[in-house]
Amino acid sequence: MTADIVVIGSGPGGAVTATLCAEAGKSVLLVEEGQNLSLQSAPPFSKEELLLKYRNAGICIAVGPSKIAYVEGRCVGGGSEINRGLYHRAPEYLLDQWRAVFKVDDLSLDRLIPHFIACESTARIEYLHGDAPLISTRLRDGAARLGWQATEAPRLYRYGGEEKSGRKQSMSETFVPRFLAAGGRLIADTRANRLTRSGGKWHVKALHTPANGPPRPIEISADQIFVACGAVQTPALLRRSGLTRNIGNSLYFHPMLKVVAQFDEDVNNPGDLDPVHQIREFEPSFGMGCSISKRPMLGLAMVNHANHFAEIDRHWRRMGIYYVQAASGKATVRNLPFFRDPLVRVWQNGADLRKLADGLKRLAEALFSAGAVAVYPSVQGYPVLRSMEDVRNLPATFSGSDGSVTSVHVFSSCPMGGNEAICATDSFGRVRDADGLYIADASLLCGPTVVNPQGTVMAIAHRNATHAVESRFN
Ligand SMILES: Cc1cc2nc3c(=O)[nH]c(=O)nc-3n(C[C@H](O)[C@H](O)[C@H](O)COP(=O)(O)OP(=O)(O)OC[C@H]3O[C@@H](n4cnc5c(N)ncnc54)[C@H](O)[C@@H]3O)c2cc1C
């Protein structure tokens, strides 16, 4: 197969990039390892969704002295299909820091705002129409009683319309249809295994695995390639292809700890809208929020309190899941012979772990202020907390080795910028010393975003694709 441009990976970074290139009149092939499924093909946050749309059915582990269990999307649309769409623009101080340390040219909030707006006009951002669910407002009210700032996070969502709960603005609902309308071609069920260069072209060696036929190797040739496989798989693909300079050395997570809070009245009613409030008082150290709290998820979050499972049977409607999320946990990505997935090794230092432990205490404080009667931390060996006094007695740190730390946000494994000592690409995503090869996903971000990252991934992809179309392709 041939194309002017191949984009590998159809998550927010890849879908935005492919759309802009196709609309610029290029012949573009968007290659995706996972299946091409509609947003409705599995109920949100269900076992079916885990099996169909997550890599390894949701089981990926970064190993090290403290472990992080993380998840990645693996379907057309990538993480945008399975996430909650909580949305923020990157904070200004962060972009200023990236410009100063990584020497990213022409990066500031002012310069990025047109790209945020352009993405937001295709994938709409909205606040809830009507009242927030009680799981959400309890967190807001608890924070307010402590004098902390808590706000509703807007979402990549279109509320109203025919569906009572609204409709998520995932890539398969927004940028992918726009890409196809511009004449782009999408090939799903196809994993890129290696990139090579010869005869002035890039070649992608891939394996096409259709649902109803045998696997078939294919090769695609193109003038330009954008790699957008996500922050773990992008460095893995580039390293398999012999490209290693500053690639896969600086992956970061937003490590997360969860708790279940039990209240003295119902807060968790079937049919409620998703919870949306976040406490931002302690950023950039850590942020807090509420999670989807369906009954099976309560079971999972209570796994370290198995002798209290009967409470879920009796009182699950009084229970909600909450999280604290920090910005830390540096990791490397390396391939291992004979293994399909790369080895991710993570190091969380003492300060990282203390930050999470402190965040856990603050979260429990907010929940008791909101009227919780019990808080169950999802940490092995931790007791059920019944009062502020119990919160004060929690240890100042923890080991993180029991698998209690999880993450859904990964970035910065191949940072962009002019600082050649630490950056994998130039300031606009072109891989150093590799003409016509670009990175276009969360790998490019120079560090953790502190806030939910998808908005920043899309805006940076939009910025860099605009730059490529205007200055590099002619
Ligand atoms: C459960 C969950 C909840 C989240 N919640 C939020 C939230 O509320 N708000 C927010 O802002 N962010 C959230 N995120 C994070 C957000 O989804 C990611 O930041 C975003 O999807 C990253 O985009 P990306 O383009 O870098 O990569 P991805 O979305 O990971 O897309 C990469 C794509 O590349 C494909 N791919 C990988 N390797 C290959 C290969 N070799 N060949 C072909 N294709 C390949 C993958 O299958 C995948 O579809 C969440 C993520 C998850 C998983």
The ligand as an SDF file (V2000), in Angstrom:
LIG
                    3D

 53 58  0  0  0  0  0  0  0  0999 V2000
   -9.4990    4.7140   31.2640 C   0  0  0  0  0  0  0  0  0  0  0  0
   -8.9470    6.0690   30.8580 C   0  0  0  0  0  0  0  0  0  0  0  0
   -9.5460    7.2230   31.3600 C   0  0  0  0  0  0  0  0  0  0  0  0
   -9.0310    8.4830   31.0070 C   0  0  0  0  0  0  0  0  0  0  0  0
   -9.7060    9.6050   31.3970 N   0  0  0  0  0  0  0  0  0  0  0  0
   -9.3550   10.8120   30.8720 C   0  0  0  0  0  0  0  0  0  0  0  0
  -10.1410   11.9600   31.0880 C   0  0  0  0  0  0  0  0  0  0  0  0
  -11.2040   11.9130   31.6980 O   0  0  0  0  0  0  0  0  0  0  0  0
   -9.6900   13.1460   30.5530 N   0  0  0  0  0  0  0  0  0  0  0  0
   -8.5310   13.2270   29.8390 C   0  0  0  0  0  0  0  0  0  0  0  0
   -8.1650   14.3400   29.4180 O   0  0  0  0  0  0  0  0  0  0  0  0
   -7.7980   12.1390   29.5970 N   0  0  0  0  0  0  0  0  0  0  0  0
   -8.1890   10.9260   30.0650 C   0  0  0  0  0  0  0  0  0  0  0  0
   -7.4550    9.8120   29.7690 N   0  0  0  0  0  0  0  0  0  0  0  0
   -6.2050    9.9740   29.0130 C   0  0  0  0  0  0  0  0  0  0  0  0
   -6.4410   10.1920   27.5170 C   0  0  0  0  0  0  0  0  0  0  0  0
   -7.3540    9.2440   27.0210 O   0  0  0  0  0  0  0  0  0  0  0  0
   -5.0820   10.0830   26.8260 C   0  0  0  0  0  0  0  0  0  0  0  0
   -4.2630   11.1450   27.3040 O   0  0  0  0  0  0  0  0  0  0  0  0
   -5.1720   10.1630   25.3190 C   0  0  0  0  0  0  0  0  0  0  0  0
   -6.0200    9.1560   24.8060 O   0  0  0  0  0  0  0  0  0  0  0  0
   -3.7800    9.9910   24.7200 C   0  0  0  0  0  0  0  0  0  0  0  0
   -3.8700   10.0870   23.3250 O   0  0  0  0  0  0  0  0  0  0  0  0
   -2.7470    9.4970   22.3830 P   0  0  0  0  0  0  0  0  0  0  0  0
   -3.1100    9.8730   21.0150 O   0  0  0  0  0  0  0  0  0  0  0  0
   -1.4320    9.8970   22.9150 O   0  0  0  0  0  0  0  0  0  0  0  0
   -2.7700    7.9010   22.5650 O   0  0  0  0  0  0  0  0  0  0  0  0
   -3.8970    6.8100   22.6790 P   0  0  0  0  0  0  0  0  0  0  0  0
   -5.2170    7.4050   22.9580 O   0  0  0  0  0  0  0  0  0  0  0  0
   -3.3580    5.7900   23.6160 O   0  0  0  0  0  0  0  0  0  0  0  0
   -3.9810    6.1800   21.2110 O   0  0  0  0  0  0  0  0  0  0  0  0
   -2.9620    5.4020   20.6640 C   0  0  0  0  0  0  0  0  0  0  0  0
   -3.5630    4.4560   19.6430 C   0  0  0  0  0  0  0  0  0  0  0  0
   -2.5000    3.8370   18.9230 O   0  0  0  0  0  0  0  0  0  0  0  0
   -2.7960    2.4680   18.7220 C   0  0  0  0  0  0  0  0  0  0  0  0
   -1.5240    1.7350   18.5760 N   0  0  0  0  0  0  0  0  0  0  0  0
   -0.6020    1.4840   19.5290 C   0  0  0  0  0  0  0  0  0  0  0  0
    0.4290    0.7900   19.0200 N   0  0  0  0  0  0  0  0  0  0  0  0
    0.1620    0.6040   17.7070 C   0  0  0  0  0  0  0  0  0  0  0  0
    0.8600   -0.0350   16.6470 C   0  0  0  0  0  0  0  0  0  0  0  0
    2.0470   -0.6180   16.8460 N   0  0  0  0  0  0  0  0  0  0  0  0
    0.2880   -0.0580   15.4110 N   0  0  0  0  0  0  0  0  0  0  0  0
   -0.9240    0.5380   15.2000 C   0  0  0  0  0  0  0  0  0  0  0  0
   -1.6200    1.1650   16.1720 N   0  0  0  0  0  0  0  0  0  0  0  0
   -1.0900    1.2070   17.4210 C   0  0  0  0  0  0  0  0  0  0  0  0
   -3.5420    2.0740   19.9900 C   0  0  0  0  0  0  0  0  0  0  0  0
   -4.3210    0.9120   19.7570 O   0  0  0  0  0  0  0  0  0  0  0  0
   -4.3730    3.3210   20.2690 C   0  0  0  0  0  0  0  0  0  0  0  0
   -5.6360    3.2520   19.6770 O   0  0  0  0  0  0  0  0  0  0  0  0
   -7.9100    8.5600   30.1430 C   0  0  0  0  0  0  0  0  0  0  0  0
   -7.3180    7.4020   29.6490 C   0  0  0  0  0  0  0  0  0  0  0  0
   -7.8280    6.1680   29.9840 C   0  0  0  0  0  0  0  0  0  0  0  0
   -7.1700    4.9270   29.4160 C   0  0  0  0  0  0  0  0  0  0  0  0
  1  2  1  0
  2  3  1  0
  2 52  2  0
  3  4  2  0
  4  5  1  0
  4 50  1  0
  5  6  2  0
  6  7  1  0
  6 13  1  0
  7  8  2  0
  7  9  1  0
  9 10  1  0
 10 11  2  0
 10 12  1  0
 12 13  2  0
 13 14  1  0
 14 15  1  0
 14 50  1  0
 15 16  1  0
 16 17  1  0
 16 18  1  0
 18 19  1  0
 18 20  1  0
 20 21  1  0
 20 22  1  0
 22 23  1  0
 23 24  1  0
 24 25  2  0
 24 26  1  0
 24 27  1  0
 27 28  1  0
 28 29  2  0
 28 30  1  0
 28 31  1  0
 31 32  1  0
 32 33  1  0
 33 34  1  0
 33 48  1  0
 34 35  1  0
 35 36  1  0
 35 46  1  0
 36 37  1  0
 36 45  1  0
 37 38  2  0
 38 39  1  0
 39 40  1  0
 39 45  2  0
 40 41  1  0
 40 42  2  0
 42 43  1  0
 43 44  2  0
 44 45  1  0
 46 47  1  0
 46 48  1  0
 48 49  1  0
 50 51  2  0
 51 52  1  0
 52 53  1  0
M  END
$$$$
